[in-house]
Every structure is written in structure tokens, then in C-alpha cells.
């Protein structure tokens, strides 16, 4: 939970951060030394957000995921 008492669910935070175009590199594992392609990271976060939709019919197929990544 965050300071306001709201549940701070990581996938939702990541989706909001990605959709707003905010910086994502700080979430990388420290062992990567910030070495990542920001476009690839953003694309992966968007696909991950799409994959966790509550309604199964709103989720992408594996074929769609492969084409996007």
C-alpha cells in the first residue's frame, strides 16, 4: 500500500508509468548497469500490460506477442 492507503500493485504502476512515457531504466536490475534499449524495454512493458488484462478476450495471442516483440 502507498501513503494514501491505495494498493500499489506493481503491474498497474508499470502500465501507468509506461503509458505516461516516464523513465523506466530505474526499474532495471542493478546488475544490468542501466544497459538496456529503452524502446525494447518500453515495448516489453506495454506487451506485459496487455497480457494481464482482467478479461481473457482482451489479452493478445502468443502469435501477436511474438510479432510485437
N, CA, C and O of each residue as an XYZ file, in Angstrom:
276
protein
N       0.847     -1.188      0.000
C       0.000      0.000      0.000
C       0.886      1.243      0.000
O       1.979      1.251      0.567
N       0.388      2.285     -0.648
C       1.162      3.524     -0.649
C       0.708      4.435      0.496
O      -0.098      4.035      1.335
N       1.230      5.656      0.520
C       0.949      6.583      1.615
C      -0.539      6.919      1.754
O      -1.016      7.198      2.854
N      -1.264      6.889      0.637
C      -2.686      7.251      0.666
C      -3.580      6.076      1.049
O      -4.797      6.228      1.157
N      -2.971      4.889      1.256
C      -3.753      3.714      1.608
C      -4.228      2.916      0.403
O      -4.935      1.921      0.557
N      -3.843      3.345     -0.797
C      -4.227      2.629     -2.014
C      -3.282      1.450     -2.224
O      -2.101      1.517     -1.884
N      -3.811      0.388     -2.780
C      -2.976     -0.761     -3.101
C      -2.049     -0.360     -4.241
O      -2.497      0.170     -5.258
N      -0.774     -0.611     -4.071
C       0.228     -0.204     -5.037
C       0.715     -1.439     -5.788
O       1.826     -1.914     -5.551
N      -0.108     -1.957     -6.688
C       0.153     -3.184     -7.427
C       1.165     -2.896     -8.541
O       0.915     -2.057     -9.406
N       2.306     -3.592     -8.519
C       3.396     -3.298     -9.436
C       2.984     -3.283    -10.911
O       3.341     -2.337    -11.613
N       2.249     -4.285    -11.420
C       1.888     -4.237    -12.847
C       1.092     -2.988    -13.224
O       1.257     -2.457    -14.323
N       0.238     -2.520    -12.325
C      -0.534     -1.308    -12.612
C       0.392     -0.097    -12.620
O       0.261      0.776    -13.478
N       1.324     -0.038    -11.675
C       2.301      1.067    -11.656
C       3.121      1.070    -12.938
O       3.358      2.125    -13.527
N       3.550     -0.102    -13.366
C       4.360     -0.201    -14.581
C       3.556      0.239    -15.802
O       4.080      0.942    -16.667
N       2.299     -0.164    -15.880
C       1.448      0.237    -17.007
C       1.266      1.750    -17.042
O       1.372      2.364    -18.103
N       0.995      2.349    -15.894
C       0.817      3.805    -15.841
C       2.106      4.525    -16.233
O       2.081      5.486    -17.002
N       3.201      4.065    -15.710
C       4.499      4.688    -15.994
C       4.822      4.579    -17.487
O       5.309      5.536    -18.088
N       4.555      3.432    -18.073
C       4.815      3.215    -19.496
C       3.914      4.098    -20.345
O       4.381      4.742    -21.284
N       2.631      4.134    -20.022
C       1.676      4.925    -20.807
C       1.942      6.417    -20.727
O       1.646      7.150    -21.671
N       2.489      6.870    -19.629
C       2.812      8.293    -19.475
C       4.160      8.645    -20.101
O       4.529      9.817    -20.169
N       4.893      7.632    -20.556
C       6.197      7.870    -21.159
C       7.273      8.204    -20.141
O       8.275      8.839    -20.469
N       7.059      7.772    -18.899
C       8.030      8.066    -17.845
C       9.246      7.148    -17.948
O       9.202      6.110    -18.609
N      10.307      7.537    -17.296
C      11.576      6.824    -17.308
C      11.417      5.432    -16.670
O      10.858      5.294    -15.582
N      11.916      4.418    -17.364
C      11.792      3.034    -16.899
C      13.117      2.409    -16.483
O      13.126      1.379    -15.809
N      14.218      3.006    -16.868
C      15.522      2.394    -16.621
C      15.804      2.174    -15.144
O      16.546      1.256    -14.795
N      15.236      2.989    -14.273
C      15.498      2.837    -12.833
C      14.909      1.538    -12.284
O      15.274      1.113    -11.188
N      14.009      0.906    -13.027
C      13.406     -0.346    -12.578
C      14.198     -1.573    -13.010
O      13.869     -2.694    -12.623
N      15.228     -1.368    -13.801
C      16.045     -2.498    -14.231
C      16.841     -3.053    -13.062
O      17.147     -2.338    -12.108
N      17.164     -4.306    -13.145
C      18.030     -4.939    -12.155
C      19.359     -4.189    -12.127
O      19.918     -3.876    -13.178
N      19.859     -3.903    -10.945
C      21.097     -3.129    -10.805
C      22.274     -3.782    -11.521
O      23.225     -3.104    -11.910
N      22.205     -5.104    -11.694
C      23.314     -5.805    -12.349
C      23.410     -5.491    -13.837
O      24.432     -5.769    -14.465
N      22.357     -4.915    -14.402
C      22.400     -4.553    -15.823
C      23.127     -3.235    -16.047
O      23.416     -2.860    -17.183
N      23.421     -2.533    -14.947
C      24.113     -1.239    -15.019
C      23.386     -0.241    -15.920
O      24.012      0.620    -16.539
N      22.059     -0.366    -15.986
C      21.268      0.558    -16.803
C      21.460      0.376    -18.289
O      21.078      1.235    -19.084
N      22.053     -0.745    -18.666
C      22.343     -1.012    -20.065
C      21.160     -1.728    -20.708
O      21.053     -2.953    -20.652
N      20.277     -0.945    -21.318
C      19.104     -1.522    -21.982
C      18.651     -0.580    -23.084
O      18.858      0.631    -23.003
N      18.045     -1.128    -24.091
C      17.458     -0.329    -25.153
C      16.087      0.137    -24.662
O      15.208     -0.689    -24.415
N      15.899      1.429    -24.520
C      14.661      1.970    -23.945
C      13.444      1.615    -24.797
O      12.358      1.405    -24.256
N      13.605      1.545    -26.108
C      12.481      1.159    -26.973
C      12.076     -0.286    -26.716
O      10.887     -0.594    -26.638
N      13.053     -1.168    -26.584
C      12.763     -2.574    -26.291
C      12.103     -2.712    -24.920
O      11.145     -3.468    -24.755
N      12.618     -1.983    -23.950
C      12.060     -2.029    -22.596
C      10.623     -1.527    -22.572
O       9.763     -2.132    -21.933
N      10.363     -0.434    -23.259
C       9.005      0.122    -23.321
C       8.063     -0.853    -24.024
O       6.940     -1.072    -23.570
N       8.518     -1.433    -25.122
C       7.688     -2.399    -25.854
C       7.354     -3.602    -24.963
O       6.210     -4.056    -24.937
N       8.340     -4.110    -24.244
C       8.120     -5.258    -23.364
C       7.122     -4.900    -22.247
O       6.264     -5.712    -21.899
N       7.235     -3.708    -21.699
C       6.304     -3.288    -20.641
C       4.876     -3.149    -21.184
O       3.911     -3.510    -20.511
N       4.756     -2.627    -22.396
C       3.410     -2.495    -22.992
C       2.782     -3.869    -23.250
O       1.602     -4.083    -22.974
N       3.576     -4.786    -23.776
C       3.060     -6.139    -24.032
C       2.684     -6.807    -22.708
O       1.638     -7.448    -22.611
N       3.524     -6.658    -21.702
C       3.228     -7.251    -20.397
C       1.928     -6.693    -19.831
O       1.123     -7.433    -19.264
N       1.725     -5.387    -19.985
C       0.485     -4.765    -19.500
C      -0.721     -5.315    -20.254
O      -1.777     -5.545    -19.665
N      -0.563     -5.521    -21.536
C      -1.635     -6.055    -22.356
C      -1.972     -7.493    -21.937
O      -3.133     -7.901    -21.983
N      -0.969     -8.243    -21.536
C      -1.150     -9.652    -21.179
C      -1.868     -9.874    -19.845
O      -2.353    -10.976    -19.591
N      -1.943     -8.872    -19.005
C      -2.566     -9.063    -17.692
C      -3.972     -8.469    -17.611
O      -4.472     -8.202    -16.519
N      -4.603     -8.264    -18.756
C      -5.976     -7.760    -18.767
C      -6.874     -8.720    -17.993
O      -6.706     -9.937    -18.062
N      -7.827     -8.160    -17.258
C      -8.742     -8.993    -16.475
C      -9.551     -9.934    -17.361
O      -9.721    -11.111    -17.043
N     -10.042     -9.407    -18.466
C     -10.868    -10.211    -19.365
C      -9.968    -10.915    -20.377
O      -9.223    -10.275    -21.119
N     -10.051    -12.222    -20.392
C      -9.186    -13.039    -21.249
C      -9.264    -12.642    -22.722
O      -8.260    -12.711    -23.431
N     -10.431    -12.231    -23.185
C     -10.574    -11.891    -24.598
C      -9.836    -10.605    -24.975
O      -9.626    -10.335    -26.158
N      -9.447     -9.819    -23.985
C      -8.698     -8.590    -24.231
C      -7.189     -8.815    -24.280
O      -6.434     -7.889    -24.575
N      -6.753    -10.027    -23.996
C      -5.321    -10.341    -23.982
C      -4.857    -10.751    -25.380
O      -5.642    -11.288    -26.161
N      -3.597    -10.502    -25.695
C      -3.079    -10.882    -27.015
C      -2.819    -12.386    -27.104
O      -2.631    -13.068    -26.097
N      -2.815    -12.871    -28.334
C      -2.426    -14.270    -28.552
C      -0.903    -14.348    -28.508
O      -0.228    -13.323    -28.605
N      -0.369    -15.529    -28.366
C       1.085    -15.702    -28.373
C       1.665    -15.262    -29.712
O       2.765    -14.713    -29.767
N       0.922    -15.503    -30.792
C       1.385    -15.059    -32.104
C       1.527    -13.545    -32.163
O       2.506    -13.036    -32.709
N       0.554    -12.816    -31.603
C       0.633    -11.362    -31.566
C       1.836    -10.906    -30.738
O       2.548     -9.977    -31.117
N       2.046    -11.564    -29.621
C       3.174    -11.205    -28.742
C       4.498    -11.387    -29.472
O       5.368    -10.518    -29.420
N       4.646    -12.508    -30.145
C       5.883    -12.802    -30.882
C       6.116    -11.744    -31.960
O       7.237    -11.263    -32.121
N       5.073    -11.381    -32.696
C       5.222    -10.376    -33.760
C       5.620     -9.024    -33.180
O       6.448     -8.325    -33.765
N       5.054     -8.648    -32.052
C       5.351     -7.340    -31.439
C       6.759     -7.306    -30.902
O       7.483     -6.332    -31.110
N       7.157     -8.363    -30.208
C       8.499     -8.377    -29.616
C       9.557     -8.624    -30.657
O      10.744     -8.668    -30.333
